[in-house]
Amino acid sequence: MSQQSLYRKYRPNTFDTVVGQKHITRTLKNAVTTGSFAHAYLFVGPRGTGKTTTARILAAALVCDNTAAGEPDGSCEQCLQVIEGRHPDVIELDAASQTGVDNVREEIINNMHLVTVHGKSKVYIIDEVHMLSKGAFNALLKTLEEPPPNVIFILCTTDPQKVLSTVRSRCQEFEFRPISVDDITERLTYIAGAENIEAEPQALELIARHADGGMRDAITLFQSMRDYAQGAIRVVDVEERMGGVSSEELTQIMFVLARRDTPACFVWVAQQVEHGADLVEVTRALLDYARDAYVVSVLGAEAGGINRSVDETQKLAEIAAQFSGPAAFERLLDLLFDLSDKLRWSTEPRILIELTLARACNSQGETSFEALLERIERLEKGTGTTATPAPAAAATSRGDDGRTPPSTQKAAVETTPTQAAAHNSTAQAPAEVAASEAHKPQTVAALSSDEATLNRQWRAILEQIQSIDPPSQAVFSIARLQLKGDSQVLAVVFAAGDSYRYKLASKPEAKKVVEQAVATVFGRELPVQIELAAQSVDVAAQAQAAPAPAPAAAPTPAPAPSYEAPAYEPVPDQSPEPALDSSPAPASPAAAASDEAAAVPQGAPEIPVMQEPTPQREAYADAPLSLDALKSELNAVVKDSYSA
């Protein structure tokens, strides 16, 4: 004889004993008391939250002869038959196994008009109703909308989205919520006392946490732990059985992540692997723990929002104080979410966890995009400061080929730590700041009219414009930079035909962007002018001083080149077919010139005589032709070649 499961043995028989669903049980009790219950109910919610149990209690209350305050007495014959599942007026259907139209017609439609056997009402409980086919739902619609007066439908489902909206609109819907950890722990404590099982409170709380809000899952796990421990249920037993990680170990790794200790992360993962922990379960537990720490960092330890004990909440508050702020938790949660998704398909979970924790400990990870660009620029320029070096000064330290000499590179690398330390210092005295400002290079003095230097400076200005206002960079990208003599005025000159971009660049906001970029590059503000090449003073002066160019002479047409067609003479007596000869024919020069002048257009390029075998020449070799015919064919070939 098999032993009855604990979750069936301790299934509630009254509304008051249902755990964690008071918002539903109160409504149903009042409906039974006043007699204003609906003809159809829809219970939705996760597994193990009490949907079917509540449906049976409601059915017992509707057929019970001795209801008190909406509760069935639980001792009469009607209630006992409902509890044991043998009441003739309470019909339970499993929609997972009876999904077709015929099942609905035979079990419900054909029998619901029959009178009740014992009870006052006939109750149909359809479990997992979302498994019914669309035809079965449609067959049930009319019956569900207008059932007989004494018939009540109770539909239960874990997936309400699959239930037709026409069915849901005809039912009074109740949503069962996941049961809290405290309520599950309290119920497990009651069951442990009733079964004379010794269990640590922390162990019961850990079991309740693993149940994910389902009372049936919690009781089943509790029964499994009773058989596993063979005595008192301890926390270590639950951790070994579940393959998870304890709260102390979660607290340890969170402190490691807070101080960004990458080697300690690898040691922690190695300990979990050595203890035989399920790394997927470890990741899930760490994700939940990090989420609770994030909530505490935002709302505070007293604001709620987490389902932890008082001691664990205090530890989470200490962890939140070690992190730099909510942004650090947001980045950690993003990494753990990605890890959880990748672990489903990975065959090397340890490597993924180690890599994720190492990234979480990366001190550069929380910096903004602008800071990352600044760091990249610092590495490329070989300096520890964030200020952009003057292009002219950088050009003086390079060779003729644009490369930095090795000695200069070594000096830049050696001075980087000192400059970085000076940049990171936040307590400089005013005198030191003034001294550092005095030693900055005077980039204005390096301005010159050298075209190569101006080109490098203009490229640096365009980079600054790109970082300040990207659309403006497209406007100024085709302009050129000029230095107005000794006046230290920079002119941004556009081509004479580019008046559209000139008008865009002349707007105050666009000019302000250029002035800001120039000030960043040269370290000081310089006057900037936007000019059009036709309106530029320097260009106009150069145009007045330069003499007018002489008109170009008309091109003289080239005389037609003389072309002498090759002569083809037949081979004497050996063959009647003509033989090809590449030597020029002894024809009259005047006749050849006149023929070619008529055949070749004026200005045609000189076409060399074909020496290699061609299809045309092979055709000539196939049939004997006269000299005039050969010349006509050659002239046609010349015309076709010239036109092509």
PyMOL commands that set and color helices and strands:
alter all, ss='L'
color gray80, all
select helices_A, chain A and resi 6-9+15-17+22-34+51-63+77-84+101-109+129-131+134-145+160-162+165-168+181-194+201-210+215-229+235-242+247-258+262-274+279-299+310-322+326-342+349-360+369-381+391-396+406-424+430-438+443-446+451-468+470-476+485-487+499-505+508-522+537-545+589-599+615-622+627-643
alter helices_A, ss='H'
color red, helices_A
select strands_A, chain A and resi 40-44+90-94+122-127+151-157+172-175+480-483+490-494+528-532
alter strands_A, ss='S'
color yellow, strands_A
deselect
rebuild
show_as cartoon
